[in-house]
Amino acid sequence: MATYQLVEKHTIEHHNEYYEVRTTEEEKEPRSLFFSTNEENLEEVAADIVADHLPSVKKWTVIPHRKDN
């Protein structure tokens, strides 16, 4: 199982690098979960997050975010 930590939107500024799993299902409002991880395989980590927290979602994407210095 992948190692990750969900991050609240208001605490994102405290992380140098974080990722977003955004739902992309048609006819539904997009939802996002933000997370940080040291794992190299982001798709695998994101799939675990979706399975754990959004089990009914079939379409999603991973968006990397990096804090600019």
mmCIF file of the N, C-alpha and C atoms, coordinates in Angstrom:
data_MODEL
# 
_entry.id   MODEL 
# 
loop_
_atom_site.group_PDB 
_atom_site.id 
_atom_site.type_symbol 
_atom_site.label_atom_id 
_atom_site.label_alt_id 
_atom_site.label_comp_id 
_atom_site.label_asym_id 
_atom_site.label_entity_id 
_atom_site.label_seq_id 
_atom_site.pdbx_PDB_ins_code 
_atom_site.Cartn_x 
_atom_site.Cartn_y 
_atom_site.Cartn_z 
_atom_site.occupancy 
_atom_site.B_iso_or_equiv 
_atom_site.pdbx_formal_charge 
_atom_site.auth_seq_id 
_atom_site.auth_comp_id 
_atom_site.auth_asym_id 
_atom_site.auth_atom_id 
_atom_site.pdbx_PDB_model_num 
ATOM 1   N N  . MET A 1 1  ? 0.839   -1.186 0.000   1.00 0.00 ? 1  MET A N  1 
ATOM 2   C CA . MET A 1 1  ? 0.000   0.000  0.000   1.00 0.00 ? 1  MET A CA 1 
ATOM 3   C C  . MET A 1 1  ? 0.883   1.248  0.000   1.00 0.00 ? 1  MET A C  1 
ATOM 4   N N  . ALA A 1 2  ? 0.494   2.230  -0.743  1.00 0.00 ? 2  ALA A N  1 
ATOM 5   C CA . ALA A 1 2  ? 1.242   3.472  -0.872  1.00 0.00 ? 2  ALA A CA 1 
ATOM 6   C C  . ALA A 1 2  ? 1.150   4.300  0.402   1.00 0.00 ? 2  ALA A C  1 
ATOM 7   N N  . THR A 1 3  ? 2.191   5.073  0.646   1.00 0.00 ? 3  THR A N  1 
ATOM 8   C CA . THR A 1 3  ? 2.230   5.959  1.802   1.00 0.00 ? 3  THR A CA 1 
ATOM 9   C C  . THR A 1 3  ? 1.908   7.376  1.342   1.00 0.00 ? 3  THR A C  1 
ATOM 10  N N  . TYR A 1 4  ? 0.920   7.979  1.978   1.00 0.00 ? 4  TYR A N  1 
ATOM 11  C CA . TYR A 1 4  ? 0.539   9.344  1.633   1.00 0.00 ? 4  TYR A CA 1 
ATOM 12  C C  . TYR A 1 4  ? -0.072  10.019 2.852   1.00 0.00 ? 4  TYR A C  1 
ATOM 13  N N  . GLN A 1 5  ? -0.185  11.325 2.778   1.00 0.00 ? 5  GLN A N  1 
ATOM 14  C CA . GLN A 1 5  ? -0.856  12.107 3.816   1.00 0.00 ? 5  GLN A CA 1 
ATOM 15  C C  . GLN A 1 5  ? -1.780  13.087 3.123   1.00 0.00 ? 5  GLN A C  1 
ATOM 16  N N  . LEU A 1 6  ? -3.072  13.020 3.453   1.00 0.00 ? 6  LEU A N  1 
ATOM 17  C CA . LEU A 1 6  ? -3.997  14.012 2.904   1.00 0.00 ? 6  LEU A CA 1 
ATOM 18  C C  . LEU A 1 6  ? -3.680  15.361 3.530   1.00 0.00 ? 6  LEU A C  1 
ATOM 19  N N  . VAL A 1 7  ? -3.836  16.410 2.747   1.00 0.00 ? 7  VAL A N  1 
ATOM 20  C CA . VAL A 1 7  ? -3.504  17.760 3.176   1.00 0.00 ? 7  VAL A CA 1 
ATOM 21  C C  . VAL A 1 7  ? -4.744  18.624 3.031   1.00 0.00 ? 7  VAL A C  1 
ATOM 22  N N  . GLU A 1 8  ? -5.081  19.366 4.062   1.00 0.00 ? 8  GLU A N  1 
ATOM 23  C CA . GLU A 1 8  ? -6.210  20.293 3.983   1.00 0.00 ? 8  GLU A CA 1 
ATOM 24  C C  . GLU A 1 8  ? -5.833  21.464 3.089   1.00 0.00 ? 8  GLU A C  1 
ATOM 25  N N  . LYS A 1 9  ? -6.790  21.951 2.329   1.00 0.00 ? 9  LYS A N  1 
ATOM 26  C CA . LYS A 1 9  ? -6.526  23.024 1.363   1.00 0.00 ? 9  LYS A CA 1 
ATOM 27  C C  . LYS A 1 9  ? -5.889  24.243 2.029   1.00 0.00 ? 9  LYS A C  1 
ATOM 28  N N  . HIS A 1 10 ? -6.315  24.580 3.240   1.00 0.00 ? 10 HIS A N  1 
ATOM 29  C CA . HIS A 1 10 ? -5.789  25.773 3.905   1.00 0.00 ? 10 HIS A CA 1 
ATOM 30  C C  . HIS A 1 10 ? -4.371  25.586 4.450   1.00 0.00 ? 10 HIS A C  1 
ATOM 31  N N  . THR A 1 11 ? -3.834  24.366 4.472   1.00 0.00 ? 11 THR A N  1 
ATOM 32  C CA . THR A 1 11 ? -2.466  24.142 4.950   1.00 0.00 ? 11 THR A CA 1 
ATOM 33  C C  . THR A 1 11 ? -1.481  23.884 3.818   1.00 0.00 ? 11 THR A C  1 
ATOM 34  N N  . ILE A 1 12 ? -1.949  23.961 2.594   1.00 0.00 ? 12 ILE A N  1 
ATOM 35  C CA . ILE A 1 12 ? -1.093  23.676 1.437   1.00 0.00 ? 12 ILE A CA 1 
ATOM 36  C C  . ILE A 1 12 ? 0.150   24.569 1.425   1.00 0.00 ? 12 ILE A C  1 
ATOM 37  N N  . GLU A 1 13 ? 0.016   25.807 1.841   1.00 0.00 ? 13 GLU A N  1 
ATOM 38  C CA . GLU A 1 13 ? 1.136   26.742 1.782   1.00 0.00 ? 13 GLU A CA 1 
ATOM 39  C C  . GLU A 1 13 ? 2.326   26.288 2.620   1.00 0.00 ? 13 GLU A C  1 
ATOM 40  N N  . HIS A 1 14 ? 2.118   25.330 3.519   1.00 0.00 ? 14 HIS A N  1 
ATOM 41  C CA . HIS A 1 14 ? 3.199   24.844 4.372   1.00 0.00 ? 14 HIS A CA 1 
ATOM 42  C C  . HIS A 1 14 ? 3.966   23.691 3.731   1.00 0.00 ? 14 HIS A C  1 
ATOM 43  N N  . HIS A 1 15 ? 3.567   23.270 2.563   1.00 0.00 ? 15 HIS A N  1 
ATOM 44  C CA . HIS A 1 15 ? 4.216   22.153 1.877   1.00 0.00 ? 15 HIS A CA 1 
ATOM 45  C C  . HIS A 1 15 ? 4.946   22.659 0.638   1.00 0.00 ? 15 HIS A C  1 
ATOM 46  N N  . ASN A 1 16 ? 6.177   22.195 0.439   1.00 0.00 ? 16 ASN A N  1 
ATOM 47  C CA . ASN A 1 16 ? 6.934   22.594 -0.744  1.00 0.00 ? 16 ASN A CA 1 
ATOM 48  C C  . ASN A 1 16 ? 6.398   21.934 -2.003  1.00 0.00 ? 16 ASN A C  1 
ATOM 49  N N  . GLU A 1 17 ? 5.909   20.714 -1.853  1.00 0.00 ? 17 GLU A N  1 
ATOM 50  C CA . GLU A 1 17 ? 5.397   19.979 -2.994  1.00 0.00 ? 17 GLU A CA 1 
ATOM 51  C C  . GLU A 1 17 ? 4.181   19.178 -2.537  1.00 0.00 ? 17 GLU A C  1 
ATOM 52  N N  . TYR A 1 18 ? 3.128   19.242 -3.311  1.00 0.00 ? 18 TYR A N  1 
ATOM 53  C CA . TYR A 1 18 ? 1.937   18.461 -3.001  1.00 0.00 ? 18 TYR A CA 1 
ATOM 54  C C  . TYR A 1 18 ? 1.234   18.121 -4.305  1.00 0.00 ? 18 TYR A C  1 
ATOM 55  N N  . TYR A 1 19 ? 0.266   17.243 -4.204  1.00 0.00 ? 19 TYR A N  1 
ATOM 56  C CA . TYR A 1 19 ? -0.431  16.756 -5.384  1.00 0.00 ? 19 TYR A CA 1 
ATOM 57  C C  . TYR A 1 19 ? -1.933  16.855 -5.161  1.00 0.00 ? 19 TYR A C  1 
ATOM 58  N N  . GLU A 1 20 ? -2.647  16.867 -6.240  1.00 0.00 ? 20 GLU A N  1 
ATOM 59  C CA . GLU A 1 20 ? -4.102  16.954 -6.199  1.00 0.00 ? 20 GLU A CA 1 
ATOM 60  C C  . GLU A 1 20 ? -4.688  15.821 -7.026  1.00 0.00 ? 20 GLU A C  1 
ATOM 61  N N  . VAL A 1 21 ? -5.642  15.116 -6.455  1.00 0.00 ? 21 VAL A N  1 
ATOM 62  C CA . VAL A 1 21 ? -6.443  14.162 -7.214  1.00 0.00 ? 21 VAL A CA 1 
ATOM 63  C C  . VAL A 1 21 ? -7.757  14.870 -7.488  1.00 0.00 ? 21 VAL A C  1 
ATOM 64  N N  . ARG A 1 22 ? -8.066  15.089 -8.764  1.00 0.00 ? 22 ARG A N  1 
ATOM 65  C CA . ARG A 1 22 ? -9.296  15.794 -9.133  1.00 0.00 ? 22 ARG A CA 1 
ATOM 66  C C  . ARG A 1 22 ? -10.173 14.853 -9.942  1.00 0.00 ? 22 ARG A C  1 
ATOM 67  N N  . THR A 1 23 ? -11.432 14.779 -9.554  1.00 0.00 ? 23 THR A N  1 
ATOM 68  C CA . THR A 1 23 ? -12.364 13.949 -10.307 1.00 0.00 ? 23 THR A CA 1 
ATOM 69  C C  . THR A 1 23 ? -12.657 14.621 -11.644 1.00 0.00 ? 23 THR A C  1 
ATOM 70  N N  . THR A 1 24 ? -12.866 13.796 -12.673 1.00 0.00 ? 24 THR A N  1 
ATOM 71  C CA . THR A 1 24 ? -13.104 14.327 -14.021 1.00 0.00 ? 24 THR A CA 1 
ATOM 72  C C  . THR A 1 24 ? -14.328 13.686 -14.660 1.00 0.00 ? 24 THR A C  1 
ATOM 73  N N  . GLU A 1 25 ? -15.252 13.246 -13.833 1.00 0.00 ? 25 GLU A N  1 
ATOM 74  C CA . GLU A 1 25 ? -16.452 12.609 -14.364 1.00 0.00 ? 25 GLU A CA 1 
ATOM 75  C C  . GLU A 1 25 ? -17.396 13.652 -14.951 1.00 0.00 ? 25 GLU A C  1 
ATOM 76  N N  . GLU A 1 26 ? -17.930 13.324 -16.124 1.00 0.00 ? 26 GLU A N  1 
ATOM 77  C CA . GLU A 1 26 ? -18.852 14.237 -16.794 1.00 0.00 ? 26 GLU A CA 1 
ATOM 78  C C  . GLU A 1 26 ? -20.135 14.376 -15.988 1.00 0.00 ? 26 GLU A C  1 
ATOM 79  N N  . GLU A 1 27 ? -20.739 15.541 -16.084 1.00 0.00 ? 27 GLU A N  1 
ATOM 80  C CA . GLU A 1 27 ? -22.025 15.835 -15.457 1.00 0.00 ? 27 GLU A CA 1 
ATOM 81  C C  . GLU A 1 27 ? -21.981 15.821 -13.931 1.00 0.00 ? 27 GLU A C  1 
ATOM 82  N N  . LYS A 1 28 ? -20.792 15.845 -13.363 1.00 0.00 ? 28 LYS A N  1 
ATOM 83  C CA . LYS A 1 28 ? -20.661 15.939 -11.907 1.00 0.00 ? 28 LYS A CA 1 
ATOM 84  C C  . LYS A 1 28 ? -19.681 17.047 -11.591 1.00 0.00 ? 28 LYS A C  1 
ATOM 85  N N  . GLU A 1 29 ? -19.931 17.732 -10.498 1.00 0.00 ? 29 GLU A N  1 
ATOM 86  C CA . GLU A 1 29 ? -19.031 18.792 -10.045 1.00 0.00 ? 29 GLU A CA 1 
ATOM 87  C C  . GLU A 1 29 ? -17.680 18.172 -9.666  1.00 0.00 ? 29 GLU A C  1 
ATOM 88  N N  . PRO A 1 30 ? -16.563 18.728 -10.153 1.00 0.00 ? 30 PRO A N  1 
ATOM 89  C CA . PRO A 1 30 ? -15.254 18.178 -9.793  1.00 0.00 ? 30 PRO A CA 1 
ATOM 90  C C  . PRO A 1 30 ? -15.001 18.264 -8.289  1.00 0.00 ? 30 PRO A C  1 
ATOM 91  N N  . ARG A 1 31 ? -14.358 17.256 -7.754  1.00 0.00 ? 31 ARG A N  1 
ATOM 92  C CA . ARG A 1 31 ? -13.940 17.241 -6.358  1.00 0.00 ? 31 ARG A CA 1 
ATOM 93  C C  . ARG A 1 31 ? -12.436 17.057 -6.324  1.00 0.00 ? 31 ARG A C  1 
ATOM 94  N N  . SER A 1 32 ? -11.786 17.594 -5.320  1.00 0.00 ? 32 SER A N  1 
ATOM 95  C CA . SER A 1 32 ? -10.336 17.469 -5.218  1.00 0.00 ? 32 SER A CA 1 
ATOM 96  C C  . SER A 1 32 ? -9.943  17.010 -3.825  1.00 0.00 ? 32 SER A C  1 
ATOM 97  N N  . LEU A 1 33 ? -8.911  16.180 -3.785  1.00 0.00 ? 33 LEU A N  1 
ATOM 98  C CA . LEU A 1 33 ? -8.235  15.816 -2.550  1.00 0.00 ? 33 LEU A CA 1 
ATOM 99  C C  . LEU A 1 33 ? -6.770  16.166 -2.750  1.00 0.00 ? 33 LEU A C  1 
ATOM 100 N N  . PHE A 1 34 ? -6.179  16.804 -1.758  1.00 0.00 ? 34 PHE A N  1 
ATOM 101 C CA . PHE A 1 34 ? -4.784  17.205 -1.832  1.00 0.00 ? 34 PHE A CA 1 
ATOM 102 C C  . PHE A 1 34 ? -3.975  16.286 -0.934  1.00 0.00 ? 34 PHE A C  1 
ATOM 103 N N  . PHE A 1 35 ? -2.761  15.933 -1.403  1.00 0.00 ? 35 PHE A N  1 
ATOM 104 C CA . PHE A 1 35 ? -1.949  15.021 -0.614  1.00 0.00 ? 35 PHE A CA 1 
ATOM 105 C C  . PHE A 1 35 ? -0.465  15.268 -0.843  1.00 0.00 ? 35 PHE A C  1 
ATOM 106 N N  . SER A 1 36 ? 0.329   14.782 0.098   1.00 0.00 ? 36 SER A N  1 
ATOM 107 C CA . SER A 1 36 ? 1.780   14.778 -0.052  1.00 0.00 ? 36 SER A CA 1 
ATOM 108 C C  . SER A 1 36 ? 2.243   13.336 0.064   1.00 0.00 ? 36 SER A C  1 
ATOM 109 N N  . THR A 1 37 ? 3.358   13.043 -0.579  1.00 0.00 ? 37 THR A N  1 
ATOM 110 C CA . THR A 1 37 ? 3.885   11.684 -0.565  1.00 0.00 ? 37 THR A CA 1 
ATOM 111 C C  . THR A 1 37 ? 5.354   11.702 -0.940  1.00 0.00 ? 37 THR A C  1 
ATOM 112 N N  . ASN A 1 38 ? 6.065   10.677 -0.508  1.00 0.00 ? 38 ASN A N  1 
ATOM 113 C CA . ASN A 1 38 ? 7.448   10.471 -0.939  1.00 0.00 ? 38 ASN A CA 1 
ATOM 114 C C  . ASN A 1 38 ? 7.520   9.371  -1.993  1.00 0.00 ? 38 ASN A C  1 
ATOM 115 N N  . GLU A 1 39 ? 6.401   8.805  -2.312  1.00 0.00 ? 39 GLU A N  1 
ATOM 116 C CA . GLU A 1 39 ? 6.353   7.722  -3.279  1.00 0.00 ? 39 GLU A CA 1 
ATOM 117 C C  . GLU A 1 39 ? 6.686   8.231  -4.678  1.00 0.00 ? 39 GLU A C  1 
ATOM 118 N N  . GLU A 1 40 ? 7.320   7.390  -5.474  1.00 0.00 ? 40 GLU A N  1 
ATOM 119 C CA . GLU A 1 40 ? 7.674   7.764  -6.841  1.00 0.00 ? 40 GLU A CA 1 
ATOM 120 C C  . GLU A 1 40 ? 6.533   7.529  -7.823  1.00 0.00 ? 40 GLU A C  1 
ATOM 121 N N  . ASN A 1 41 ? 5.695   6.542  -7.562  1.00 0.00 ? 41 ASN A N  1 
ATOM 122 C CA . ASN A 1 41 ? 4.627   6.210  -8.492  1.00 0.00 ? 41 ASN A CA 1 
ATOM 123 C C  . ASN A 1 41 ? 3.341   6.929  -8.086  1.00 0.00 ? 41 ASN A C  1 
ATOM 124 N N  . LEU A 1 42 ? 3.169   8.138  -8.583  1.00 0.00 ? 42 LEU A N  1 
ATOM 125 C CA . LEU A 1 42 ? 2.018   8.961  -8.192  1.00 0.00 ? 42 LEU A CA 1 
ATOM 126 C C  . LEU A 1 42 ? 0.691   8.347  -8.599  1.00 0.00 ? 42 LEU A C  1 
ATOM 127 N N  . GLU A 1 43 ? 0.643   7.706  -9.750  1.00 0.00 ? 43 GLU A N  1 
ATOM 128 C CA . GLU A 1 43 ? -0.618  7.100  -10.205 1.00 0.00 ? 43 GLU A CA 1 
ATOM 129 C C  . GLU A 1 43 ? -1.083  6.018  -9.222  1.00 0.00 ? 43 GLU A C  1 
ATOM 130 N N  . GLU A 1 44 ? -0.143  5.244  -8.711  1.00 0.00 ? 44 GLU A N  1 
ATOM 131 C CA . GLU A 1 44 ? -0.479  4.195  -7.748  1.00 0.00 ? 44 GLU A CA 1 
ATOM 132 C C  . GLU A 1 44 ? -0.973  4.799  -6.429  1.00 0.00 ? 44 GLU A C  1 
ATOM 133 N N  . VAL A 1 45 ? -0.289  5.838  -5.970  1.00 0.00 ? 45 VAL A N  1 
ATOM 134 C CA . VAL A 1 45 ? -0.701  6.524  -4.748  1.00 0.00 ? 45 VAL A CA 1 
ATOM 135 C C  . VAL A 1 45 ? -2.090  7.126  -4.941  1.00 0.00 ? 45 VAL A C  1 
ATOM 136 N N  . ALA A 1 46 ? -2.294  7.799  -6.065  1.00 0.00 ? 46 ALA A N  1 
ATOM 137 C CA . ALA A 1 46 ? -3.591  8.423  -6.341  1.00 0.00 ? 46 ALA A CA 1 
ATOM 138 C C  . ALA A 1 46 ? -4.696  7.371  -6.420  1.00 0.00 ? 46 ALA A C  1 
ATOM 139 N N  . ALA A 1 47 ? -4.418  6.237  -7.021  1.00 0.00 ? 47 ALA A N  1 
ATOM 140 C CA . ALA A 1 47 ? -5.417  5.171  -7.114  1.00 0.00 ? 47 ALA A CA 1 
ATOM 141 C C  . ALA A 1 47 ? -5.801  4.683  -5.722  1.00 0.00 ? 47 ALA A C  1 
ATOM 142 N N  . ASP A 1 48 ? -4.833  4.572  -4.819  1.00 0.00 ? 48 ASP A N  1 
ATOM 143 C CA . ASP A 1 48 ? -5.130  4.176  -3.434  1.00 0.00 ? 48 ASP A CA 1 
ATOM 144 C C  . ASP A 1 48 ? -6.000  5.230  -2.740  1.00 0.00 ? 48 ASP A C  1 
ATOM 145 N N  . ILE A 1 49 ? -5.694  6.502  -2.969  1.00 0.00 ? 49 ILE A N  1 
ATOM 146 C CA . ILE A 1 49 ? -6.471  7.581  -2.355  1.00 0.00 ? 49 ILE A CA 1 
ATOM 147 C C  . ILE A 1 49 ? -7.909  7.544  -2.860  1.00 0.00 ? 49 ILE A C  1 
ATOM 148 N N  . VAL A 1 50 ? -8.077  7.402  -4.166  1.00 0.00 ? 50 VAL A N  1 
ATOM 149 C CA . VAL A 1 50 ? -9.425  7.338  -4.737  1.00 0.00 ? 50 VAL A CA 1 
ATOM 150 C C  . VAL A 1 50 ? -10.173 6.136  -4.169  1.00 0.00 ? 50 VAL A C  1 
ATOM 151 N N  . ALA A 1 51 ? -9.523  4.990  -4.102  1.00 0.00 ? 51 ALA A N  1 
ATOM 152 C CA . ALA A 1 51 ? -10.171 3.791  -3.566  1.00 0.00 ? 51 ALA A CA 1 
ATOM 153 C C  . ALA A 1 51 ? -10.563 3.970  -2.102  1.00 0.00 ? 51 ALA A C  1 
ATOM 154 N N  . ASP A 1 52 ? -9.714  4.652  -1.326  1.00 0.00 ? 52 ASP A N  1 
ATOM 155 C CA . ASP A 1 52 ? -9.976  4.844  0.105   1.00 0.00 ? 52 ASP A CA 1 
ATOM 156 C C  . ASP A 1 52 ? -11.006 5.923  0.396   1.00 0.00 ? 52 ASP A C  1 
ATOM 157 N N  . HIS A 1 53 ? -10.997 7.014  -0.387  1.00 0.00 ? 53 HIS A N  1 
ATOM 158 C CA . HIS A 1 53 ? -11.792 8.199  -0.037  1.00 0.00 ? 53 HIS A CA 1 
ATOM 159 C C  . HIS A 1 53 ? -12.894 8.552  -1.031  1.00 0.00 ? 53 HIS A C  1 
ATOM 160 N N  . LEU A 1 54 ? -12.801 8.051  -2.262  1.00 0.00 ? 54 LEU A N  1 
ATOM 161 C CA . LEU A 1 54 ? -13.803 8.347  -3.302  1.00 0.00 ? 54 LEU A CA 1 
ATOM 162 C C  . LEU A 1 54 ? -14.119 7.063  -4.068  1.00 0.00 ? 54 LEU A C  1 
ATOM 163 N N  . PRO A 1 55 ? -14.583 6.027  -3.388  1.00 0.00 ? 55 PRO A N  1 
ATOM 164 C CA . PRO A 1 55 ? -14.703 4.716  -4.029  1.00 0.00 ? 55 PRO A CA 1 
ATOM 165 C C  . PRO A 1 55 ? -15.653 4.646  -5.227  1.00 0.00 ? 55 PRO A C  1 
ATOM 166 N N  . SER A 1 56 ? -16.598 5.548  -5.338  1.00 0.00 ? 56 SER A N  1 
ATOM 167 C CA . SER A 1 56 ? -17.538 5.490  -6.463  1.00 0.00 ? 56 SER A CA 1 
ATOM 168 C C  . SER A 1 56 ? -17.022 6.229  -7.706  1.00 0.00 ? 56 SER A C  1 
ATOM 169 N N  . VAL A 1 57 ? -15.902 6.915  -7.596  1.00 0.00 ? 57 VAL A N  1 
ATOM 170 C CA . VAL A 1 57 ? -15.348 7.698  -8.699  1.00 0.00 ? 57 VAL A CA 1 
ATOM 171 C C  . VAL A 1 57 ? -14.569 6.788  -9.645  1.00 0.00 ? 57 VAL A C  1 
ATOM 172 N N  . LYS A 1 58 ? -14.842 6.931  -10.931 1.00 0.00 ? 58 LYS A N  1 
ATOM 173 C CA . LYS A 1 58 ? -14.169 6.125  -11.951 1.00 0.00 ? 58 LYS A CA 1 
ATOM 174 C C  . LYS A 1 58 ? -13.147 6.922  -12.761 1.00 0.00 ? 58 LYS A C  1 
ATOM 175 N N  . LYS A 1 59 ? -13.359 8.236  -12.906 1.00 0.00 ? 59 LYS A N  1 
ATOM 176 C CA . LYS A 1 59 ? -12.467 9.068  -13.718 1.00 0.00 ? 59 LYS A CA 1 
ATOM 177 C C  . LYS A 1 59 ? -11.851 10.152 -12.846 1.00 0.00 ? 59 LYS A C  1 
ATOM 178 N N  . TRP A 1 60 ? -10.525 10.231 -12.876 1.00 0.00 ? 60 TRP A N  1 
ATOM 179 C CA . TRP A 1 60 ? -9.799  11.206 -12.083 1.00 0.00 ? 60 TRP A CA 1 
ATOM 180 C C  . TRP A 1 60 ? -8.445  11.476 -12.719 1.00 0.00 ? 60 TRP A C  1 
ATOM 181 N N  . THR A 1 61 ? -7.786  12.538 -12.270 1.00 0.00 ? 61 THR A N  1 
ATOM 182 C CA . THR A 1 61 ? -6.463  12.890 -12.761 1.00 0.00 ? 61 THR A CA 1 
ATOM 183 C C  . THR A 1 61 ? -5.612  13.375 -11.593 1.00 0.00 ? 61 THR A C  1 
ATOM 184 N N  . VAL A 1 62 ? -4.296  13.289 -11.756 1.00 0.00 ? 62 VAL A N  1 
ATOM 185 C CA . VAL A 1 62 ? -3.357  13.770 -10.746 1.00 0.00 ? 62 VAL A CA 1 
ATOM 186 C C  . VAL A 1 62 ? -2.734  15.070 -11.256 1.00 0.00 ? 62 VAL A C  1 
ATOM 187 N N  . ILE A 1 63 ? -2.726  16.088 -10.404 1.00 0.00 ? 63 ILE A N  1 
ATOM 188 C CA . ILE A 1 63 ? -2.152  17.381 -10.751 1.00 0.00 ? 63 ILE A CA 1 
ATOM 189 C C  . ILE A 1 63 ? -1.042  17.691 -9.748  1.00 0.00 ? 63 ILE A C  1 
ATOM 190 N N  . PRO A 1 64 ? 0.227   17.778 -10.195 1.00 0.00 ? 64 PRO A N  1 
ATOM 191 C CA . PRO A 1 64 ? 1.306   18.134 -9.271  1.00 0.00 ? 64 PRO A CA 1 
ATOM 192 C C  . PRO A 1 64 ? 1.326   19.635 -9.030  1.00 0.00 ? 64 PRO A C  1 
ATOM 193 N N  . HIS A 1 65 ? 1.663   20.033 -7.819  1.00 0.00 ? 65 HIS A N  1 
ATOM 194 C CA . HIS A 1 65 ? 1.811   21.447 -7.457  1.00 0.00 ? 65 HIS A CA 1 
ATOM 195 C C  . HIS A 1 65 ? 3.152   21.598 -6.752  1.00 0.00 ? 65 HIS A C  1 
ATOM 196 N N  . ARG A 1 66 ? 3.921   22.559 -7.185  1.00 0.00 ? 66 ARG A N  1 
ATOM 197 C CA . ARG A 1 66 ? 5.199   22.855 -6.537  1.00 0.00 ? 66 ARG A CA 1 
ATOM 198 C C  . ARG A 1 66 ? 5.213   24.320 -6.146  1.00 0.00 ? 66 ARG A C  1 
ATOM 199 N N  . LYS A 1 67 ? 5.701   24.571 -4.947  1.00 0.00 ? 67 LYS A N  1 
ATOM 200 C CA . LYS A 1 67 ? 5.805   25.946 -4.481  1.00 0.00 ? 67 LYS A CA 1 
ATOM 201 C C  . LYS A 1 67 ? 7.015   26.593 -5.152  1.00 0.00 ? 67 LYS A C  1 
ATOM 202 N N  . ASP A 1 68 ? 6.815   27.742 -5.752  1.00 0.00 ? 68 ASP A N  1 
ATOM 203 C CA . ASP A 1 68 ? 7.918   28.462 -6.374  1.00 0.00 ? 68 ASP A CA 1 
ATOM 204 C C  . ASP A 1 68 ? 8.698   29.192 -5.288  1.00 0.00 ? 68 ASP A C  1 
ATOM 205 N N  . ASN A 1 69 ? 10.002  29.198 -5.443  1.00 0.00 ? 69 ASN A N  1 
ATOM 206 C CA . ASN A 1 69 ? 10.851  29.883 -4.440  1.00 0.00 ? 69 ASN A CA 1 
ATOM 207 C C  . ASN A 1 69 ? 10.813  31.365 -4.634  1.00 0.00 ? 69 ASN A C  1 
# 
